[in-house]
C-alpha cells in the first residue's frame, strides 16, 4: 500500500506521489466526512483505496476503523480502424474488421451499412466482441458504405469503410 493523504494533529498532508496535484479532502476533516477527491482521473488510478481512521484514546472500535473501496476508471474507446480482408469480387467472401486500441471495459463492436440503404447485421455474421462482419457470396447489391461503432459505458467511436464489389 502507498499512503497518499493524511490528517494528523490538525494538518492535512498530501504525500509525494503521482496523485499529489490531483487529490485532497473533499470537506474540512473536522466535519466528520473524510471523503476524498481525485481530479483528472486516469486509467492507472484504478485500484483499491483504503481509508484508516485512528482516534487517540479510542478503545471502543478496534478493527472497525478501516474502509475499502475499489475504483475502476472507465476509458472510452479510441477511434477504431476498419479493414477489409479478402477480395471483394462477386461470389466471394470478405470480412470487415474493426478494432479499437483502447477502451475500459473492452468495447463492443456493431456494424451497419448506411448507403445505399441502412442495414443492421446480427450474429453469426457479426462478432460483437472481435469486431468482425463476415459477408458471404458477395453480390453487387452488397456494395456500400459500412460503419463500425466501438462502444462501452464511457463512450463510443466509429470508423467506416466503402465496399466496392
Backbone bond lengths (Angstrom), bond angles and torsions (degrees), N, CA, C in turn:
res aa  C-N    CA-C-N  psi(-1)  N-CA   C-N-CA  omega(-1)  CA-C   N-CA-C  phi
1 X - - - 1.466 - - 1.535 111.01 -
2 X 1.297 114.62 147.37 1.459 121.80 -179.32 1.522 107.97 -120.28
3 X 1.326 116.50 121.58 1.463 119.69 179.95 1.520 108.89 -76.67
4 X 1.348 115.73 132.68 1.461 118.95 -177.74 1.519 113.42 -117.35
5 X 1.346 116.68 -23.56 1.456 119.56 -173.71 1.529 108.80 -152.70
6 X 1.343 116.54 135.47 1.469 119.96 177.33 1.520 109.84 -136.62
7 X 1.320 112.90 156.44 1.468 120.30 171.46 1.517 105.31 -132.71
8 X 1.323 116.05 115.71 1.454 120.54 -175.28 1.523 109.30 -145.17
9 X 1.305 115.54 131.06 1.472 121.86 178.72 1.526 112.05 53.31
10 X 1.349 116.07 43.40 1.463 120.05 175.59 1.520 115.03 78.47
11 X 1.315 117.42 9.70 1.469 119.94 -176.77 1.526 111.48 -130.11
12 X 1.340 115.01 128.44 1.470 120.49 175.58 1.522 108.52 -87.54
13 X 1.319 115.53 138.91 1.458 120.19 179.86 1.527 109.20 -135.82
14 X 1.319 115.86 129.67 1.460 121.55 175.34 1.525 107.05 -99.35
15 X 1.319 115.58 122.94 1.464 120.57 -177.68 1.531 110.86 -70.63
16 X 1.320 115.86 159.64 1.467 122.07 179.87 1.527 110.05 -76.14
17 X 1.309 115.82 83.14 1.458 121.75 176.51 1.523 108.23 -129.52
18 X 1.307 116.10 175.65 1.467 121.99 177.19 1.532 110.57 -62.15
19 X 1.327 117.17 -23.76 1.462 121.78 -179.37 1.530 113.52 -81.81
20 X 1.315 118.43 -11.75 1.475 121.58 -170.70 1.528 114.84 -47.12
21 X 1.332 120.17 -48.35 1.469 117.71 -177.74 1.541 113.84 -76.62
22 X 1.345 117.20 -3.31 1.469 119.41 -172.41 1.519 114.52 -120.48
23 X 1.331 118.86 1.73 1.456 121.09 -172.68 1.531 111.18 -126.73
24 X 1.334 115.18 152.70 1.457 119.96 176.42 1.515 110.56 -179.41
25 X 1.328 116.07 176.37 1.457 120.83 175.22 1.518 108.85 -78.11
26 X 1.320 116.47 137.80 1.454 121.67 -178.34 1.524 111.94 -73.34
27 X 1.324 116.68 -34.81 1.471 122.37 -178.79 1.525 108.58 -128.69
28 X 1.327 117.49 162.61 1.472 118.58 171.69 1.529 108.96 -56.84
29 X 1.308 117.11 134.82 1.467 120.95 -172.89 1.520 112.11 -59.84
30 X 1.309 118.63 -34.33 1.460 120.02 -177.06 1.519 113.91 -68.66
31 X 1.347 118.92 -4.50 1.464 120.90 175.29 1.522 111.21 -78.51
32 X 1.317 117.22 -1.99 1.468 124.77 -179.20 1.526 112.84 71.58
33 X 1.306 118.07 9.45 1.468 121.67 172.82 1.519 105.85 -112.02
34 X 1.321 116.03 109.52 1.459 119.03 -175.62 1.532 112.02 -105.32
35 X 1.329 114.86 37.99 1.462 119.99 175.75 1.520 109.27 -63.56
36 X 1.325 115.31 146.91 1.466 120.58 177.07 1.515 109.41 -118.43
37 X 1.323 115.74 161.28 1.465 120.79 175.85 1.515 108.82 -122.53
38 X 1.311 115.17 152.19 1.467 122.44 170.45 1.522 105.32 -128.94
39 X 1.310 116.96 114.08 1.462 121.54 178.21 1.521 110.46 -85.89
40 X 1.319 115.53 158.50 1.472 122.20 175.34 1.529 110.93 47.23
41 X 1.337 116.19 55.28 1.459 119.90 -176.93 1.518 111.40 -59.71
42 X 1.306 114.44 149.53 1.469 123.74 179.76 1.519 108.45 -128.19
43 X 1.302 115.61 159.58 1.465 119.48 -177.47 1.525 111.62 -55.37
44 X 1.334 117.48 -40.64 1.462 118.83 -177.29 1.536 113.35 -76.11
45 X 1.338 118.59 0.63 1.469 121.04 170.36 1.527 110.71 -76.33
46 X 1.337 116.87 -12.82 1.462 120.68 178.47 1.526 109.30 -59.64
47 X 1.322 115.46 143.09 1.454 119.51 177.47 1.504 111.19 154.43
48 X 1.311 115.48 -169.54 1.450 121.64 -178.90 1.527 109.03 -99.25
49 X 1.321 115.36 130.08 1.462 121.60 178.41 1.524 108.12 -116.48
50 X 1.345 115.05 138.77 1.446 120.61 -177.27 1.523 109.43 -125.13
51 X 1.318 115.58 135.77 1.460 121.88 176.44 1.521 107.44 -112.78
52 X 1.315 116.20 126.01 1.457 121.22 177.63 1.514 108.70 -118.99
53 X 1.324 116.26 128.74 1.466 121.43 178.84 1.524 108.04 -116.11
54 X 1.324 115.12 122.64 1.461 120.90 176.53 1.524 107.87 -120.39
55 X 1.317 116.03 116.35 1.458 121.97 179.02 1.520 108.12 -102.66
56 X 1.333 116.54 127.15 1.460 121.75 -178.45 1.531 110.02 -58.24
57 X 1.335 115.44 133.83 1.469 123.83 177.92 1.529 114.10 63.13
58 X 1.344 118.89 19.78 1.466 120.97 177.67 1.523 108.73 -95.97
59 X 1.338 116.46 111.08 1.463 120.57 179.85 1.524 111.52 -110.26
60 X 1.344 116.96 6.18 1.468 120.18 -174.92 1.515 113.73 -85.01
61 X 1.336 119.27 -18.17 1.466 119.69 -175.49 1.521 113.21 -134.74
62 X 1.340 117.61 54.06 1.464 117.86 178.06 1.534 111.09 -66.27
63 X 1.316 116.88 135.70 1.457 122.21 178.53 1.507 114.52 79.36
64 X 1.329 118.24 -2.83 1.456 120.94 -179.09 1.522 111.57 -109.11
65 X 1.309 116.99 17.50 1.454 120.64 -174.83 1.522 113.48 -106.29
66 X 1.323 116.80 21.80 1.468 120.77 -177.55 1.526 109.64 -121.66
67 X 1.314 116.42 131.06 1.454 122.06 174.01 1.519 108.83 -121.70
68 X 1.321 117.00 137.27 1.466 121.49 -178.42 1.521 109.09 -125.74
69 X 1.326 115.43 137.17 1.464 120.89 176.57 1.524 108.66 -137.92
70 X 1.309 115.32 140.43 1.459 120.90 175.85 1.522 108.38 -99.33
71 X 1.311 116.36 128.35 1.461 122.68 179.93 1.521 109.32 -110.09
72 X 1.330 115.88 125.61 1.459 121.17 173.49 1.513 107.18 -118.74
73 X 1.310 115.99 115.63 1.462 121.17 178.57 1.529 107.60 -87.96
74 X 1.328 116.03 118.08 1.456 121.19 179.88 1.523 109.62 -79.33
75 X 1.333 116.18 145.45 1.462 122.19 -179.44 1.523 108.40 -127.08
76 X 1.342 117.19 123.18 1.465 118.13 178.67 1.533 110.61 -65.40
77 X 1.322 116.98 154.41 1.463 119.29 179.37 1.532 111.32 -62.24
78 X 1.323 115.14 142.05 1.460 120.20 171.60 1.525 107.18 -73.48
79 X 1.328 116.35 160.91 1.463 119.66 177.92 1.531 108.68 -56.56
80 X 1.339 117.41 121.97 1.464 119.39 -179.04 1.534 111.35 -76.45
81 X 1.314 115.09 166.31 1.463 119.72 172.94 1.525 108.13 -115.07
82 X 1.338 115.61 139.04 1.455 122.50 -178.73 1.523 109.73 -106.95
83 X 1.328 116.19 139.40 1.472 121.28 179.84 1.523 110.46 -139.36
84 X 1.315 115.26 152.24 1.455 123.43 175.40 1.521 108.08 -107.46
85 X 1.325 116.38 125.14 1.462 121.94 178.09 1.518 108.52 -113.12
86 X 1.314 116.74 121.89 1.457 121.58 -179.05 1.514 110.78 112.62
87 X 1.327 114.98 176.37 1.463 121.90 -178.90 1.526 108.91 -104.66
88 X 1.347 117.73 116.80 1.468 120.66 -174.06 1.535 114.05 -79.82
89 X 1.329 115.83 64.17 1.463 120.94 177.73 1.534 108.88 -103.53
90 X 1.323 116.22 153.30 1.461 121.14 179.07 1.530 109.17 -54.02
91 X 1.339 115.49 131.22 1.459 121.68 178.62 1.523 114.73 88.61
92 X 1.328 118.21 -10.86 1.466 119.63 -178.26 1.530 110.77 -91.65
93 X 1.322 114.93 177.36 1.465 121.97 177.91 1.525 108.97 -114.47
94 X 1.332 116.94 140.29 1.467 121.18 174.75 1.527 108.59 -134.29
95 X 1.321 115.02 161.25 1.455 121.69 174.64 1.516 108.40 -126.53
96 X 1.308 115.84 128.31 1.459 121.00 172.36 1.519 106.31 -94.82
97 X 1.335 116.19 131.34 1.465 118.89 179.87 1.516 110.30 -120.77
98 X 1.317 114.45 150.62 1.455 122.44 -176.52 1.521 106.71 -141.70
99 X 1.335 117.29 128.46 1.461 119.98 -179.69 1.519 110.19 -144.87
100 X 1.329 114.80 136.91 1.457 122.71 177.31 1.519 108.23 -111.41
101 X 1.325 116.96 133.09 1.463 121.24 -177.11 1.517 114.28 -75.71
102 X 1.322 117.68 -16.10 1.463 120.77 -178.43 1.505 110.79 -139.30
103 X 1.307 115.28 157.07 1.454 121.74 175.70 1.512 109.84 153.14
104 X 1.333 115.77 130.58 1.460 120.42 177.63 1.514 107.49 -139.96
105 X 1.313 117.95 116.90 1.458 127.71 -1.63 1.529 111.32 -67.07
106 X 1.338 117.31 167.38 1.461 119.64 -179.53 1.527 111.31 -53.62
107 X 1.318 116.54 138.17 1.464 118.91 -177.44 1.524 113.51 -70.09
108 X 1.336 113.75 157.23 1.462 123.17 171.66 1.525 105.21 -102.51
109 X 1.329 116.56 139.15 1.462 121.43 -176.03 1.524 110.41 -108.99
110 X 1.330 115.46 137.95 1.464 120.61 177.25 1.526 108.86 -134.25
111 X 1.326 115.37 127.95 1.466 122.02 177.77 1.522 110.16 -101.27
112 X 1.326 115.68 147.36 1.469 121.83 170.95 1.525 107.45 -151.33
113 X 1.308 115.08 152.60 1.462 119.66 173.44 1.522 106.46 -99.95
114 X 1.340 117.05 134.16 1.471 120.25 -177.47 1.520 112.69 -105.74
115 X 1.327 117.50 -31.59 1.467 121.75 -178.01 1.520 107.65 -130.35
116 X 1.324 121.62 134.90 1.457 127.06 11.25 1.524 113.52 -81.30
117 X 1.332 118.50 -18.73 1.464 120.63 174.67 1.526 108.06 -144.65
118 X 1.302 116.39 159.45 1.463 120.41 -177.31 1.523 109.99 -74.87
119 X 1.321 114.13 131.41 1.456 120.31 176.27 1.523 107.45 -139.16
120 X 1.343 116.27 131.18 1.458 122.16 178.79 1.519 107.69 -105.95
121 X 1.331 116.66 142.47 1.468 121.41 -176.32 1.521 110.96 -112.39
122 X 1.330 115.20 148.78 1.458 121.53 -178.09 1.526 109.46 -126.53
123 X 1.360 117.68 162.74 1.465 119.59 175.21 1.525 109.01 -59.79
124 X 1.310 120.30 153.32 1.460 127.45 4.55 1.532 113.75 -84.45
125 X 1.334 118.74 -7.14 1.465 119.72 -179.72 1.525 110.65 -60.59
126 X 1.323 116.40 -37.00 1.456 121.50 -176.86 1.526 110.13 -109.53
127 X 1.336 116.01 133.67 1.464 121.79 175.76 1.526 107.50 -110.88
128 X 1.333 116.67 105.98 1.463 121.79 -175.42 1.520 112.99 -65.02
129 X 1.333 118.15 -29.67 1.463 121.10 -178.35 1.530 111.67 -81.45
130 X 1.337 117.10 -41.17 1.462 120.99 -177.56 1.518 113.04 -86.55
131 X 1.328 117.34 -19.04 1.464 120.26 179.82 1.514 114.08 80.45
132 X 1.318 117.58 25.72 1.461 120.02 -178.10 1.531 111.29 -109.12
133 X 1.315 113.88 151.14 1.460 121.98 174.34 1.520 106.82 -132.67
134 X 1.337 116.92 117.27 1.468 121.50 -178.87 1.514 108.96 -97.61
135 X 1.311 115.29 123.07 1.463 121.72 177.07 1.524 107.39 -111.81
136 X 1.327 116.56 119.78 1.465 120.99 -176.12 1.520 110.83 -110.44
137 X 1.346 114.00 152.44 1.460 121.96 178.94 1.536 110.84 48.53
138 X 1.331 114.77 61.32 1.471 121.02 -175.66 1.521 112.30 -54.76
139 X 1.318 114.05 141.36 1.460 121.04 173.40 1.527 107.60 -129.23
140 X 1.319 116.58 167.19 1.460 120.73 -178.36 1.525 112.32 -61.15
141 X 1.330 117.03 -32.64 1.467 118.71 -178.49 1.534 113.38 -76.51
142 X 1.337 117.86 -2.19 1.465 120.96 175.38 1.526 111.95 -88.56
143 X 1.334 116.30 -6.70 1.458 120.17 177.61 1.523 109.43 -66.47
144 X 1.322 116.50 153.22 1.456 119.64 177.34 1.515 113.20 154.03
145 X 1.308 114.29 -169.31 1.459 123.32 -178.35 1.530 108.62 -99.07
146 X 1.327 117.02 118.20 1.458 122.88 -177.86 1.534 109.40 -109.84
147 X 1.323 115.84 134.77 1.458 122.09 -177.85 1.529 109.08 -119.79
148 X 1.328 115.20 134.50 1.461 120.99 174.62 1.524 108.03 -113.06
149 X 1.323 116.06 131.11 1.461 121.84 176.25 1.527 108.22 -112.30
150 X 1.338 115.93 123.68 1.467 122.42 173.40 1.524 106.38 -98.00
151 X 1.340 116.88 126.06 1.467 119.35 -172.61 1.525 112.10 -142.11
152 X 1.333 114.90 140.85 1.465 121.74 169.00 1.525 108.13 -143.12
153 X 1.334 117.83 -173.19 1.465 121.06 -176.05 1.529 112.54 -64.14
154 X 1.319 118.09 -19.96 1.467 121.05 -176.37 1.529 113.12 -92.43
155 X 1.334 118.02 -13.17 1.457 118.97 179.60 1.514 112.68 157.96
156 X 1.331 114.83 -165.51 1.458 119.73 -179.57 1.521 110.04 -150.38
157 X 1.313 114.71 160.98 1.464 122.53 176.36 1.523 106.26 -151.99
158 X 1.335 116.44 158.90 1.461 118.16 -177.51 1.516 112.20 -142.60
159 X 1.326 113.49 162.86 1.456 122.10 172.40 1.519 106.20 -141.20
160 X 1.309 116.43 167.97 1.467 119.45 -179.26 1.521 110.07 -144.72
161 X 1.307 113.50 164.09 1.459 120.69 179.70 1.536 107.83 -148.43
162 X 1.322 115.85 144.49 1.453 120.87 176.90 1.532 107.71 -100.09
163 X 1.329 115.76 123.87 1.459 120.76 178.10 1.520 108.38 -100.01
164 X 1.324 114.75 117.62 1.472 120.44 175.53 1.513 107.58 -109.75
165 X 1.333 115.89 119.54 1.461 120.48 -178.60 1.514 108.55 -95.77
